[in-house]
Amino acid sequence: MIFTSLADAARNDVTSARMAKALEFLTRPDLAELAPGRHEIMGDEVFANVQELTTVRPGEKNYEAHRRYADVHYVISGEELMGVAPVGECEPVGEFSEADDFGLYVPGDREAWATLRPGDLVVTPPCDAHKPGCCPGEPAPLKKVCVKVLVD
């Protein structure tokens, strides 16, 4: 969900050719039938991770963030509560893994929350720490796609 400052806004280009490929992938008529795992779109520049999971209560997990990829979270079935916080205001939990482009964080005093239903999507660029896979009520099954879009 582009939750950013004006100073960082120019780095969050959601009109790029890579982002267009990500959004085009989400229009596939067979999206709901895709097996969990990685699906190629444009090699390491754009790829999709199909996930089937049980959502958890927000307090059961940390925020995460990436430096090289924006995430396009798209719900196929179920509901997902997603938290977003400015990564620059978050405290790291452990070391950031450059190899995995992944770090865990505890938010500062600003968070925003969105409930995604089938057909909804949220884009989280590197300036956004995000907490996906949460439940808006009780834990329940969720099938989603997270399309990774290289931004550097």
Secondary structure, 3 states (H helix, E strand, C coil): CCCCCHHHHCCCCCCCHHHHHHHHHCCCCCHHHCCCEEEEEECCCEEEEEEEEECECHHHCCEEECCCEEEEEEEEECCEEEEEEEHHHCEEEEEEECCCCEEEEECCCCCEEEEECCCCEEEECCCEEEEEEECCCCCCEEEEEEEEEECC
